[in-house]
Structure formats: structure tokens, C-alpha cells
């Protein structure tokens, strides 16, 4: 049996319902819902009462509309497939004044959310004055205004500034935006730090809904783990001092030792940076000796035997633990996992 990825849908549902009860949610489901599976996430979040979804992919937005004829869909990346946007009733970001002036005749019938660039500086209008020109033009169907916070995951002076600039912009545009159905800026970290900001209609969480804390200062109990990744020991081998195992001596023994050969590798999406840290077998931690495409070598002892379970992510070995250790962002670790080769189990 291949290595196993378990997704705890029950915990996803509980957390999503908790957030939705606190504030209206525009759930980010980009990249196949952080690699948990778009249909699974939609079903779960819909059950939690969420009726608005955001993605960066037009293909995903179309797939969502086919699943859900009634929800609000927001595309966070601009596209010029305007007929598809109209056909599938997909709201889209308006990323700049230039984009609007270039395409405004073709944007008829498409609901738009004006995007403010702020400190992320990736996309968006630079000033309130630019946005006001669109409002005063009265040709566009503006149903929302939004921004990204670049520094919410690392709260400090930069986040204070971007939040202050954003709230100031909303104040400048208050006559235009106060009645909009969508005013949203807050990712998981911003929501967990501040709750729903004044004047906002929705929070826009991502990683929070998938079982990882956006920053380490948040208690683990606030975000129950969702992802479990496990493998099995295929066999154990004894190596003498100086002997090696694996391609090009991937592991060479400094002393006589036992090595467990496990049925998972980087081909299954396990990051090399994750393999720099311990795994857990029979409730004990052991260091990884080497990572290969389809195999993992773990330096163990005589207590480990063929068939034993090897945990790489679990309640004790959380994805967000390894984010804090520099393995990679929460979303990077999750999106790397290869659900084509892993056996995926959904825990209700």
C-alpha cells in the first residue's frame, strides 16, 4: 500500500463553521483548495454555511460554478475571457486603471472588485484618486473593493502601515464603497489578530481553513490540525561503520546502525527541507538519513520493524511546526504533496 495522506474533513468543517459564525467568510480555495481537493473543500465549507469563494484560477471558478449555481465566486487574478466570466457569473478583480481603460467596453455585465496595491505591490490601483475615476465613470458594475496584506503573517510596523493606509483609502472613498456588498482584505493572520475590521463585509481566510496557523504566536488549539501523512517501514537493514545505502551513498554510517527503509519519497511530494527533521515511529522520534524519489531512509534502532507506521505530519508533527523551522510556507508543504501517488483518506 502506498503512503497515506489523511485529510480530516470533520475538523475542517468545525473550524469553517466557527469562523463563518463569527464573520461572513469569502473562503480562499485556490490551488485545488490548498491541495485538499476542490470538491471536498466546497462541500465542507458549504455545509459550514459559507456562500462565497475566491480562487486565482478561472478553471477552478468555472468548476465551482458547475458545483454550485448560487454562490458568489471571486476571481483574484484578472483574465480577458470576459464571455466566460459572464456565462458563469464570476466576479473578477479590477487590477488597475490601465486595465479598466483598455477593456471597459468589454467588461459590461461583469461584477468587479477594485483592488488596492498596498505594500504587496503585486497588482492593484495605486491611489484612491485612480479608483474614484472608475466609480465616477459609472460604466463598471463595481460590487467590491479589496486588498492583500503583505505583512499580516509577521505583525509589526509594516503591517500597521498597510492596515492604516488601507483604512485611510476606504475613508477617502466612503461615499462610493459604504454600500458595496464586498469589502475584504483580511487573510487568516489578519482575521485571527483583529477579527473583522471596521467597515468590512467579509474575512478572506485561506490556510486557517486547512488546519495550519498563519503565524506561530497563535495557540495550536485555535487551529486544529487537518493533515496527516504517514508511510510504512518496508524493511530494516544493518549497516556497519563506513557502509552506505542509497544512490551515490545517500547515507553513510558513521557507526554500526539500523536503518529503516520506508515507502515514501520526494516523488510523493515530501520536501527535502522536511526530510531534514525527525519522523515519528511507534511514538518515538528518529532522524531521517536520506530521501530518494520513492524511499526514505530513517536511522532507527532494534525497536523498529517492517510494517511499522512512520508519521511525517500529524497532530504532534504539524505542518505549521515545520513552517516555523524554515521548511517552507504552510501552503508550500501542503501543495507539494502528490495526491496522484499518495493514498488519500478522508476522515469525516
JOZI-V50044 format. One record per backbone hydrogen bond with DSSP energy under -1.0 kcal/mol. CO is the residue of the C=O (numbers start at 0). NH is the residue of the N-H. E is the energy in kcal/mol with one decimal. If there is no record, write none. Layout:
co = <CO CO>
nh = <NH NH>
e = <E E>
This chain:
co = <2 3 4 5 6 6 7 8 9 10 11 12 13 14 15 16 17 18 23 26 28 29 30 31 32 36 37 38 39 40 41 42 43 44 45 50 51 52 53 54 56 57 58 59 60 61 62 63 71 72 73 74 79 80 81 82 83 84 90 91 93 94 95 96 97 98 99 102 106 110 111 111 112 113 114 116 124 126 127 128 130 131 132 133 139 140 142 143 144 145 150 155 156 157 158 159 160 161 162 163 164 165 166 167 168 170 172 172 173 176 181 182 182 183 185 186 187 188 189 190 196 202 204 205 206 206 214 218 219 225 227 228 228 229 230 231 232 234 236 238 239 242 244 245 250 252 256 257 258 259 260 260 261 261 264 264 265 267 270 273 278 279 280 283 285 286 289 291 292 294 295 296 296 297 300 304 307 309 310 312 316 317 318 319 321 322 328 329 330 331 336 337 337 342 344 346 346>
nh = <342 229 344 227 8 346 11 12 13 14 15 16 17 18 19 20 21 22 202 53 32 33 34 36 35 40 41 42 43 44 45 46 47 49 48 71 26 73 28 75 60 61 62 63 64 65 66 67 52 90 54 92 81 84 85 86 87 89 74 112 114 123 99 100 101 102 103 105 109 91 142 143 93 145 124 120 116 130 131 132 134 135 136 137 141 111 181 113 183 115 153 159 160 161 162 163 164 165 166 167 168 169 170 171 172 173 175 176 177 179 144 200 201 146 203 190 191 192 193 194 199 25 27 208 209 211 217 221 222 7 5 311 312 3 309 262 306 260 258 256 242 252 250 248 244 241 238 299 236 297 233 234 263 295 267 269 268 337 274 276 285 310 283 280 278 298 296 265 266 291 261 288 289 259 303 307 232 230 279 228 313 321 322 323 326 325 332 333 334 335 338 340 341 4 6 8 9>
e = <-3.0 -2.6 -2.7 -2.2 -1.4 -2.8 -1.8 -2.8 -2.2 -2.4 -2.6 -2.5 -1.8 -2.3 -2.6 -1.9 -1.1 -2.6 -2.5 -3.0 -1.9 -2.5 -1.7 -2.5 -1.8 -2.5 -2.8 -2.4 -2.4 -3.1 -2.8 -1.9 -1.3 -2.4 -1.5 -2.5 -2.2 -2.6 -3.1 -3.0 -2.1 -2.6 -2.2 -2.5 -2.2 -2.1 -1.3 -2.5 -2.5 -2.7 -2.1 -2.0 -1.8 -1.8 -2.2 -2.8 -2.6 -2.3 -2.9 -2.1 -2.0 -1.3 -1.7 -2.8 -2.2 -2.0 -1.7 -1.6 -2.0 -2.4 -2.5 -1.4 -2.8 -2.8 -3.7 -1.1 -3.0 -1.5 -2.6 -1.4 -2.0 -2.9 -1.2 -1.0 -1.2 -2.7 -1.3 -2.4 -1.9 -2.6 -1.3 -2.4 -2.2 -2.6 -2.5 -2.3 -2.9 -2.0 -2.6 -2.2 -2.1 -2.3 -1.8 -2.2 -1.9 -1.4 -1.9 -2.1 -1.8 -2.2 -2.0 -1.8 -1.4 -1.2 -2.7 -2.4 -2.4 -2.0 -2.5 -2.8 -1.9 -2.9 -2.4 -2.1 -1.6 -1.5 -1.6 -1.6 -1.5 -2.3 -3.2 -3.0 -1.6 -2.8 -2.7 -1.9 -3.1 -3.0 -2.8 -2.6 -2.7 -2.9 -2.1 -1.4 -2.3 -2.7 -2.7 -2.2 -2.7 -2.4 -3.5 -1.1 -1.4 -1.7 -1.6 -1.3 -1.6 -2.6 -1.6 -1.9 -2.4 -3.0 -1.8 -2.9 -2.4 -2.3 -3.0 -2.0 -2.2 -2.9 -2.9 -3.4 -1.6 -3.3 -1.6 -2.0 -2.3 -2.5 -2.1 -2.0 -1.4 -1.2 -1.4 -1.6 -2.9 -1.5 -2.4 -2.1 -2.8 -1.3 -1.1 -1.0 -2.4 -2.4 -2.7 -1.2 -1.7>
